[in-house]
């Protein structure tokens, strides 16, 4: 049993976003109940892991001031605490390191890969995905080679848990080529937004896309779909919320081309309060990514009872739940997305799909945090992967 678990939040404090893996880290911090004490650390090139002030966790759990660049504001608030750090004694008895991040920094990877064997046994990795290696077509050329050092870290570890059956299967069959791979599957939670249960209203006519904007997310296809609807005279609004990556050139061009379209609203960063306000007005969310490590946005949408237009394949989170409350698409051509949007603009169809969404059971972040703590702190009593399917709302 460990007394202290050091949580490596290197990426989170450097780029404090509120989506994807960064949301997972914030929820783990918020819901951690022990029994071990959780302490923040980060990697520094010349010093290895350094311990951060406990107030870092407090800041990460607060909403930034409204308006402006929320990421820049949070960076500014964190900066004094990142300078106040002390080297970590990894060999300290009764302590372990938990790494919930996906990272490719070569120095950080070398640090974990070259840990002495007795320290490696006290380091635990939560594994998200292998998308750059298994779907290289969705990333800039050379990305998979750049990311190879992270695979070596995982191969050298005997303590890995996974966000889905698909990720564990990919790791065993395609990364380490080992059958009967050990390590629990711990589903993520869908209640991170703190959004109250929503109900259908004929006044809710808008749609929204949430998440990092990159080619595999196919936000360009969504914008093209709405362009088709607008051309037909369908008056419907689209909110796009997410950080725009540099290689998402099609999305950049489309957002620029429709910059003066009053029915298209783009925001790179929003606070949780702003996001809740957006979701209270939508008829459905749209998530047509063709390759995902997990896929939190549709989870969070369905937890709040809001239907989702999504792909039929490629989103592990949706494989963990029923198909209710979703319009699943066989293809993500703009015409198919537009047809799904038009279908939901029919009030009776929308009412039926909303009723389905209300019956979907989604895991919580508390169950996630409890299962991770149990895995790290009391591995000998951890339930089997089959029983980790979730505590349900």
Steps between C-alpha positions, in 0.01 A plus 500: 500500500641840403478811720565742213420483129684757291288609203706602195314802354779630276284551191203635693688783672683588176180512291202517739221410260162368616433228246623146437783375718524831685137462608576147620786630716286774654227250583747256652632778723148616591367155590808333653398356836816311593587319711839637385559875484521637143789741438573695177831459318635590158802408290788746453780407260797541734327412827274209414172511694449797730231536767259789458312697763170341605318819394559395137216251541276772645568727203438222249158440652391864478332664203715777348363856485234533226593644162830522318748218445418259784811287436730803521323613816548163665864483395555838666337383823707179504837659414611597855429149627696336220811697593466385861595133463736257668660179368304185571644212696370212290651240727300628797326205670122488476473707182409438136472703180181506291532622140158571341641693204583410142837657418773489237775722644819299448666612824194414707468164326869422563454588865222245548657238276831512689362486853666229713293182515404549864353843415324384183292269715362810673404687182149460357386609152144564387497431125278699263571400142750417226345712226825637347624142453177327396350789299803694369296636209326737744821669613781705343765290327758363742277522809508124567881495503507802731262320739691172513677582826167493687440143381837398642397643837181293506679186381740533792219534756308221668240739643259622233126559510284591201205723416320238288504141389610621158811675636602199705444276198709730280780501756505123536450399138671780307751668730653238732366192315410324823185302569319497835621851572454604863378841609147624571265687269365806685228693310507878522216707645239706320398741776796737484310803374270507800214561260155429637274256316365667189151460354367540148355831386387604155691825558830313502606510136880527501773237476853497638836332440739482797864389509841566356475588131721277289446303176391172660219678688346592162373839609547612139236249395262637761547859380448389139180323608363817654601695191278262301212563739541877488507484118167314513355772720507299826549749781711314756796607713829320564736558793857374456704491822859380507867585457593512130817298427742635241463205261118534484532701179156417360335614822705820504392581146133426567489702822658791314259462207196506731636762740210731409231228522286598803380142551854363551663575835862396563682523833841349562467496879205535733452459872286217633229756581500620139491144371207415724316804364561385143378146571183622671387641163584215261279238343792259463877482497703369206805275533605338174866429574625202298766394752495558877688387804178525699263784410385700803273759328221256404523345847448838665219587262310178569559527876306827486229334288598679177493284182808454281558469127805274477693243297395138519862390558827633639383651833584264791285691751186425299583128497460499879136614495173428320426657161206698637486876457735494202472534125789285382633561151652240268689776321591858585444667167350850539171383346465222761570738787257754354229232472547408867475864604182544294352187654555642848352835402169314477351549846340156530817321393705710738261435788531124447882509488510720811285245683750232402794713618338536842527124551873466421719405799843668510787440748602777739836658574471394862492136393800565274705662778408230751601221262832668412577552870411139569725381217800702619453470876354153542572301185456173684131578560419656161183361341527314173484711179153359432368656822656839426232591246393794723297627783200639318320824553 
